[in-house]
Amino acid sequence: MGKILSRYLIVEVTKAFLSGIAVFVFLVLVQRMIELVDLIFARGVPGTKVAALFAYTVPGFLEIILPMAFLLSVVIGFSRMANDGELVALRASGISLYQMLRPVILLGALTGIVTFLISAHVRPWAGHQIRKTLYEITKVRATAAIQPRVFNDEFGGMVIYVEGIQDEGGLLSGVMLADERDSYRRTTSFATSGQLISDEENQRVYLMLVDGTSLGFHADQESYDKTDFNTLEVGLDLERDLMTPSPLASKPREMSWRQLLDTRDRLLAAGETAVDERIEIHGKFVIATASFLLAIVGVPLGMRRTRSVHVHGFSVTVAVVLIYYLMLSGAVTLARSGIGNVELIVWAPDIVLGTAGLWMLVRAGRERWMYPPLLVTAARALRRSREAD
């Protein structure tokens, strides 16, 4: 196949691919966008910080969006060519389906590489930046929210009242704190003084109360308790109004690629199974490989004349991706249960996807109906019953 035709297929698929990314990013992040806009107008968070949060949130979804958008682009591209008669013309000129598949496979491989890089490197980095940005917002909001002789309720289930604030050092005097974050226990604390403390290591902001009394009410027992304290540290949960990040990258999904490998090796050396780490490591390769396999699946699914190319493309994409991620979710659950080989179970969805794609591709290359005969028979029977009605 000539370079001009290969370039034409690449451009055709790439245009639909970029449009698909934009559509899926909007659909996935529209709710988050509303929450972030609320931070600007209702919470007083600077717009630059909110824009940074939104930018750091996108990589967490791109590893899912990229394979979806690529499948959508392949289906739409080949459906449009089928509707315009271009596929018939190409085959009549001696160009086989497998020749048309080469540039699509190239794009699928590139998409898989980018997906892996985002999953292994960009997303953990973005998660760290989210935690860092939220911590900075929390410090600013905590300082700005506490005003003297005002009941301050900007702290996610807590109300803070202070009699006065010293200009130097920010020392609080005459502090009252009502904590209703736990439904089973409500606490009211009174302290002579207090101060906001920033924990840079754990990226948390605390309110330290000095010389006071804490009164607690247990709803389930309908009882009270009283505790006198010299110092009491209370975490300020402004993060609940934002995104609730983890304070440290302790979960495998939040670790960088090097941290993930080191943690797996350390756990295996200690005689543990390191199931979560192994699942996460292979899961990154599985998702990246799926981007490549979707090229094989998308071509035969798009080689049909249809009334609406875009409706057909979205319907096929949603169906295939839904089935694939259901299989992947089931495989991860099964792998965590300890039944069988973890790596083989995690790779099972890709094996099924690749096998189905090759089977459909071979049948489409022979210009045969790619769906199983049983489904064809059922579809014909359903059509006849509708015509009879």
For each residue, the residues with C-beta under 8 A, 3 or more apart:
1: 5 6 95 99 100 102
2: 5 6
3: 6 7
4: 7 8
5: 1 2 8 9 90 95
6: 1 2 3 9 10 102 103
7: 3 4 10 11
8: 4 5 11 12
9: 5 6 12 13 77 100 103 104
10: 6 7 13 14 103 106 107
11: 7 8 14 15
12: 8 9 15 16 77 80 81
13: 9 10 16 17 73 74 77 103 104 107
14: 10 11 17 18 73 107
15: 11 12 18 19 73
16: 12 13 19 20 72 73 74 76 77 313
17: 13 14 20 21 69 70 72 73 107 111
18: 14 15 21 22 69
19: 15 16 22 23 73
20: 16 17 23 24 68 69 70 72 73 76
21: 17 18 24 25 65 66 69
22: 18 19 25 26
23: 19 20 26 27 69
24: 20 21 27 28 65 68 69 72
25: 21 22 28 29 58 61 62 65
26: 22 23 29 30
27: 23 24 30
28: 24 25 61 65
29: 25 26 32 33 54 57 58 61
30: 26 27 33 34
31: 34 35
32: 29 35 36 54 57
33: 29 30 36 37 54
34: 30 31 37 38
35: 31 32 38 39
36: 32 33 39 40 50 53 54
37: 33 34 40 41 50
38: 34 35 41 42 43
39: 35 36 42 43 45 50 53 241 242
40: 36 37 43 44 45 46 47 50
41: 37 38
42: 38 39
43: 38 39 40 141 154 241
44: 40 141 144
45: 39 40 49 50 137 141
46: 40 49 50 140
47: 40 50 51
48: 51 52
49: 45 46 52 53 133 136 137
50: 36 37 39 40 45 46 47 53 54
51: 47 48 54 55
52: 48 49 55 56 129 133
53: 36 39 49 50 56 57 130 133 134 242 243
54: 29 32 33 36 50 51 57 58
55: 51 52 58
56: 52 53 59 126 127 129 130 133
57: 29 32 53 54 60 61 126 130 243
58: 25 29 54 55 61 62 126
59: 56 62 63 118 122 123 125 126
60: 57 63 123 126 127
61: 25 28 29 57 58 64 65
62: 25 58 59 65 66 115 118 122 123
63: 59 60 66 115 118 119 123 287
64: 61 67 68 287
65: 21 24 25 28 61 62 68 69
66: 21 62 63 69 70 111 114 115 118 291
67: 64 70 71 111 115 287 290 291 294 321
68: 20 24 64 65 71 72 317 321
69: 17 18 20 21 23 24 65 66 72 73
70: 17 20 66 67 73 74 107 108 111 291 294 295 298
71: 67 68 74 75 294 297 298 316 317 320 321
72: 16 17 20 24 68 69 75 76 313 314 317
73: 13 14 15 16 17 19 20 69 70 76 77 298
74: 13 16 70 71 77 78 104 294 295 298 299 302
75: 71 72 78 79 298 301 302 312 313 316 317
76: 16 20 72 73 79 80 302 309 310 312 313
77: 9 12 13 16 73 74 80 81 302
78: 74 75 81 82 87 298 299 302 303
79: 75 76 82 83 302 303 304 305 306 309 312 313
80: 12 76 77 83 84 309
81: 12 77 78 84 86 87 90
82: 78 79 85 86 87 302 303 304 305 306
83: 79 80 305 306 309
84: 80 81
85: 82 88 89
86: 81 82 89 90
87: 78 81 82 90 91 100 303
88: 85 91 92
89: 85 86 92 93
90: 5 81 86 87 93 95 100
91: 87 88 94 95 96 97
92: 88 89
93: 89 90
94: 91
95: 1 5 90 91 99 100
96: 91 99 100 365
97: 91 100 101 299 303 361 364 365
98: 101 102 365
99: 1 95 96 102
100: 1 9 87 90 95 96 97 103 104 299
101: 97 98 104 105 295 296 299 361
102: 1 6 98 99 105 106
103: 6 9 10 13 100 106 107
104: 9 13 74 100 101 107 108 295 298 299
105: 101 102 108 109 292 295 296
106: 10 102 103 109 110
107: 10 13 14 17 70 103 104 110 111 295
108: 70 104 105 111 112 291 292 293 294 295 296
109: 105 106 112 113 292
110: 106 107 113 114
111: 17 66 67 70 107 108 114 115 291 292
112: 108 109 115 116 288 289 290 291 292
113: 109 110 116 117 288
114: 66 110 111 117 118
115: 62 63 66 67 111 112 118 119 287 288 291
116: 112 113 119 120 284 285 287 288
117: 113 114 120 121 122
118: 59 62 63 66 114 115 121 122 123
119: 63 115 116 122 123 284 287 288
120: 116 117 123 124 257 284
121: 117 118 124 125 256 257
122: 59 62 117 118 119 125 126
123: 59 60 62 63 118 119 120 126 127
124: 120 121 127 128 249 254 255 256 257 259
125: 59 121 122 128 129 256
126: 56 57 58 59 60 122 123 129 130
127: 56 60 123 124 130 131 245 249 254
128: 124 125 131 132 249
129: 52 56 125 126 132 133
130: 53 56 57 126 127 133 134 243 245
131: 127 128 134 135 203 245 246 247
132: 128 129 135 136 203
133: 49 52 53 56 129 130 136 137
134: 53 130 131 137 138 203 239 242 243 245
135: 131 132 138 139 203 204 205
136: 49 132 133 139 140
137: 45 49 133 134 140 141 238 242
138: 134 135 141 142 204 205 236 238 239 242
139: 135 136 142 143 198 205
140: 46 136 137 143 144
141: 43 44 45 137 138 144 145 154 238
142: 138 139 145 146 155 196 205 207 236 238
143: 139 140 146 170 196
144: 44 140 141
145: 141 142 152 154 155 238
146: 142 143 152 160 162 165 172 196
147: 150 152 165
148: 162 163 164 165
149: 161 162 163 164
150: 147 161
151: 159 160 161
152: 145 146 147 155 159 160 161
153: 158 159
154: 43 141 145 238 241
155: 142 145 152 158 159 160 236 237 238
156: 181 236 237 238 239 240 241
157: 179 180 181 237 240
158: 153 155 177 178 179 180 181 234 236 237
159: 151 152 153 155 177 178
160: 146 151 152 155 175 176 177 178 207
161: 149 150 151 152 175 176 177
162: 146 148 149 165 172 173 174 175 176 194
163: 148 149 173 174 175
164: 148 149 172 173 174
165: 146 147 148 162 170 171 172 173
166: 169 170 171 172 173
167:
168:
169: 166 195
170: 143 165 166 195 196
171: 165 166 193 194 195
172: 146 162 164 165 166 175 193 194 195 196
173: 162 163 164 165 166 192 193
174: 162 163 164 192 193
175: 160 161 162 163 172 189 190 191 192 193 194 207 209 212
176: 160 161 162 188 189 190 191
177: 158 159 160 161 187 188 189 191 207 209 234
178: 158 159 160 186 187 188
179: 157 158 182 186 187 188 189 234
180: 157 158 183 186
181: 156 157 158 237
182: 179 185 186
183: 180 219
184: 218 219 220
185: 182 216 217 218 219
186: 178 179 180 182 216 217 219
187: 177 178 179 214 215 216 217
188: 176 177 178 179 214 215 216
189: 175 176 177 179 209 212 213 214 215 232 234
190: 175 176 212 213 214
191: 175 176 177 194 209 210 211 212 213 232
192: 173 174 175 210 211 212
193: 171 172 173 174 175 209 210 211
194: 162 171 172 175 191 207 208 209 210
195: 169 170 171 172 207 208 210
196: 142 143 146 170 172 205 206 207 208 236
197: 205 206 207 208 233
198: 139 204 205 206
199: 202 203 204 205 206
200: 203
201:
202: 199 247 248
203: 131 132 134 135 199 200 247
204: 135 138 198 199 235 247
205: 135 138 139 142 196 197 198 199 235 236 238
206: 196 197 198 199 233 234 235 236
207: 142 160 175 177 194 195 196 197 233 234 236
208: 194 195 196 197 231 232 233 234
209: 175 177 189 191 193 194 212 229 231 232 233 234
210: 191 192 193 194 195 230 231
211: 191 192 193 229 230
212: 175 189 190 191 192 209 228 229 232
213: 189 190 191 226 227 228 229
214: 187 188 189 190 226 227 228 229 232
215: 187 188 189 224 225 226
216: 185 186 187 188 224 225 226 227
217: 185 186 187 223 224
218: 184 185 221 222 223 224 225
219: 183 184 185 186 222
220: 184
221: 218
222: 218 219
223: 217 218
224: 215 216 217 218
225: 215 216 218
226: 213 214 215 216
227: 213 214 216
228: 212 213 214
229: 209 211 212 213 214 232
230: 210 211
231: 208 209 210
232: 189 191 208 209 212 214 229
233: 197 206 207 208 209
234: 158 177 179 189 206 207 208 209
235: 204 205 206
236: 138 142 155 156 158 196 205 206 207
237: 155 156 157 158 181 240
238: 137 138 141 142 145 154 155 156 205 241 242
239: 134 138 156 242 243 244 245
240: 156 157 237 244
241: 39 43 154 156 238
242: 39 53 134 137 138 238 239 245
243: 53 57 130 134 239
244: 239 240
245: 127 130 131 134 239 242
246: 131 249 250 251 254
247: 131 202 203 204
248: 202
249: 124 127 128 246 254 255 256 259
250: 246 254
251: 246 254 255 276
252: 255 260 263 276 277 279 280
253: 280
254: 124 127 246 249 250 251
255: 124 249 251 252 259 260 263 280
256: 121 124 125 249 259 260
257: 120 121 124 260 261
258: 261 262
259: 124 249 255 256 262 263
260: 252 255 256 257 263 264 277 280 281
261: 257 258 264 265 281
262: 258 259 265 266
263: 252 255 259 260 266 267 274 277
264: 260 261 267 268 274 277 278 281
265: 261 262 268 269
266: 262 263 269 270
267: 263 264 270 272 273 274 277
268: 264 265 271 272 273 274
269: 265 266
270: 266 267
271: 268
272: 267 268
273: 267 268 278 338 342
274: 263 264 267 268 277 278
275: 278 279 335 336 338 342
276: 251 252 279 280 336
277: 252 260 263 264 267 274 280 281
278: 264 273 274 275 281 282 342 343 346
279: 252 275 276 282 283 332 335 336 342 346
280: 252 253 255 260 276 277 283 284
281: 260 261 264 277 278 284 285
282: 278 279 285 286 342 343 346 347
283: 279 280 286 287 328 332 346
284: 116 119 120 280 281 287 288
285: 116 281 282 288 289
286: 282 283 289 290 328 346 347 349 350
287: 63 64 67 115 116 119 283 284 290 291
288: 112 113 115 116 119 284 285 291 292
289: 112 285 286 292 293 350
290: 67 112 286 287 293 294 324 349 350 353
291: 66 67 70 108 111 112 115 287 288 294 295
292: 105 108 109 111 112 288 289 295 296
293: 108 289 290 296 297 350 353 354 357
294: 67 70 71 74 108 290 291 297 298 320 353 357
295: 70 74 101 104 105 107 108 291 292 298 299
296: 101 105 108 292 293 299 354 357 358 361
297: 71 293 294 300 301 320 353 356 357 360
298: 70 71 73 74 75 78 104 294 295 301 302 316
299: 74 78 97 100 101 104 295 296 302 303 361 364
300: 297 303 357 360 361 363 364 370
301: 75 297 298 304 316 320 360
302: 74 75 76 77 78 79 82 298 299 313 316
303: 78 79 82 87 97 299 300 364
304: 79 82 301 312
305: 79 82 83
306: 79 82 83 309 311 312
307: 311
308: 311 312
309: 76 79 80 83 306 312 313
310: 76 313 314
311: 306 307 308 314 315
312: 75 76 79 304 306 308 309 315 316
313: 16 72 75 76 79 302 309 310 316 317
314: 72 310 311 317 318
315: 311 312 318 319
316: 71 75 298 301 302 312 313 319 320
317: 68 71 72 75 313 314 320 321
318: 314 315 321 322
319: 315 316 322 323
320: 71 294 297 301 316 317 323 324
321: 67 68 71 317 318 324 325
322: 318 319 325 326
323: 319 320 326 327
324: 290 320 321 327 328 349 353
325: 321 322 328 329
326: 322 323 329 330
327: 323 324 330 331 348 349 352
328: 283 286 324 325 331 332 349
329: 325 326 332 333
330: 326 327 333 334
331: 327 328 334 335 345 346 348 349
332: 279 283 328 329 335 336 346
333: 329 330 336 337
334: 330 331 337 339 340 345
335: 275 279 331 332 340 342 345 346
336: 275 276 279 332 333
337: 333 334
338: 273 275
339: 334 345
340: 334 335 344 345
341: 344 345
342: 273 275 278 279 282 335 345 346
343: 278 282 346 347
344: 340 341 347 348
345: 331 334 335 339 340 341 342 348
346: 278 279 282 283 286 331 332 335 342 343
347: 282 286 343 344 350 351
348: 327 331 344 345 351 352
349: 286 290 324 327 328 331 352 353
350: 286 289 290 293 347 353 354
351: 347 348 354 355
352: 327 348 349 355 356
353: 290 293 294 297 324 349 350 356 357
354: 293 296 350 351 357 358
355: 351 352 358 359
356: 297 352 353 359 360
357: 293 294 296 297 300 353 354 360 361
358: 296 354 355 361 362
359: 355 356 362 363 370
360: 297 300 301 356 357 363 364 370
361: 97 101 296 299 300 357 358 364 365
362: 358 359 365 366
363: 300 359 360 366 368 369 370
364: 97 299 300 303 360 361 367 368 370
365: 96 97 98 361 362
366: 362 363
367: 364
368: 363 364
369: 363 376
370: 300 359 360 363 364
371: 375 376
372: 375 376
373: 376 377
374: 377 378
375: 371 372 378 379
376: 369 371 372 373 379 380
377: 373 374 380 381
378: 374 375 381 382
379: 375 376 382 383
380: 376 377 383 384
381: 377 378 384 385
382: 378 379 385 386
383: 379 380 386 387
384: 380 381 387 388
385: 381 382 388 389
386: 382 383 389
387: 383 384
388: 384 385
389: 385 386
